[in-house]
Amino acid sequence: MVQATFKISAEDLTADLLEKIKSLFPGKNFEILISVKPKETPEEAKRRIDRSIENIERNKNVVAFSPEEYEALVQKLSQQ
């Protein structure tokens, strides 16, 4: 399965762009999912950043890779 995510503004969603996306999948059926994310308020952004800092300080929800581990994971995922 191939997945692609395109993050664009409404103004950039044109018929030409849709045709280019179609050309990426010749002869295939595919699904387009559109989601609109609400803008984050400054207070929400601060809370999110504060939680992230707290998680890092507590070593909670942190994933760390050596450069070699990262490269191995990239290779593995690119083969799927």
C-alpha positions as CSV (number, residue, x, y, z in Angstrom):
1,M,0.0,0.0,0.0
2,V,1.2,3.5,-0.9
3,Q,0.2,6.5,1.2
4,A,0.9,10.1,0.5
5,T,0.0,13.2,2.5
6,F,-0.4,16.6,0.9
7,K,-0.8,19.6,3.1
8,I,-2.0,22.5,1.0
9,S,-4.1,25.6,1.2
10,A,-7.6,25.6,-0.3
11,E,-6.4,28.0,-3.0
12,D,-3.8,25.4,-4.1
13,L,-6.4,22.6,-4.5
14,T,-7.0,22.9,-8.3
15,A,-8.1,20.6,-11.1
16,D,-4.5,20.7,-12.3
17,L,-3.3,19.4,-9.0
18,L,-5.9,16.6,-9.0
19,E,-4.8,15.6,-12.5
20,K,-1.2,15.4,-11.3
21,I,-2.2,13.2,-8.4
22,K,-4.2,11.0,-10.7
23,S,-1.1,10.6,-12.9
24,L,0.8,9.2,-9.9
25,F,-1.5,6.2,-9.8
26,P,-2.3,5.2,-13.4
27,G,-5.0,2.5,-13.7
28,K,-5.5,2.4,-9.9
29,N,-8.4,3.1,-7.6
30,F,-7.5,5.4,-4.8
31,E,-9.0,7.4,-2.0
32,I,-8.7,11.0,-1.2
33,L,-9.3,12.1,2.4
34,I,-9.7,15.8,3.2
35,S,-9.4,17.0,6.7
36,V,-9.4,20.5,8.0
37,K,-7.6,21.1,11.3
38,P,-8.7,24.1,13.4
39,K,-6.1,26.7,14.1
40,E,-4.3,26.3,17.4
41,T,-4.7,29.2,19.8
42,P,-1.6,30.6,21.5
43,E,-2.7,29.1,24.8
44,E,-3.2,25.7,23.2
45,A,0.2,25.9,21.6
46,K,1.8,26.8,24.9
47,R,0.1,23.9,26.7
48,R,1.2,21.5,24.0
49,I,4.8,22.7,24.1
50,D,4.8,22.6,27.9
51,R,3.6,19.0,27.8
52,S,6.3,18.1,25.3
53,I,9.0,19.7,27.5
54,E,7.7,17.9,30.5
55,N,7.7,14.6,28.6
56,I,11.3,15.1,27.6
57,E,12.3,16.0,31.1
58,R,10.6,12.8,32.4
59,N,11.8,10.7,29.5
60,K,8.2,9.9,28.8
61,N,6.8,9.2,25.3
62,V,10.3,9.8,23.9
63,V,11.7,7.8,21.1
64,A,15.5,8.0,20.5
65,F,17.5,6.6,17.6
66,S,21.2,6.4,17.0
67,P,22.1,7.5,13.4
68,E,22.6,3.8,12.5
69,E,19.3,2.7,14.0
70,Y,17.5,5.5,12.2
71,E,19.1,4.5,8.9
72,A,18.1,0.9,9.4
73,L,14.5,1.8,10.2
74,V,14.3,4.0,7.1
75,Q,15.6,1.2,5.0
76,K,13.2,-1.3,6.5
77,L,10.2,1.0,6.0
78,S,11.1,1.9,2.5
79,Q,11.0,-1.8,1.6
80,Q,7.4,-2.3,2.8
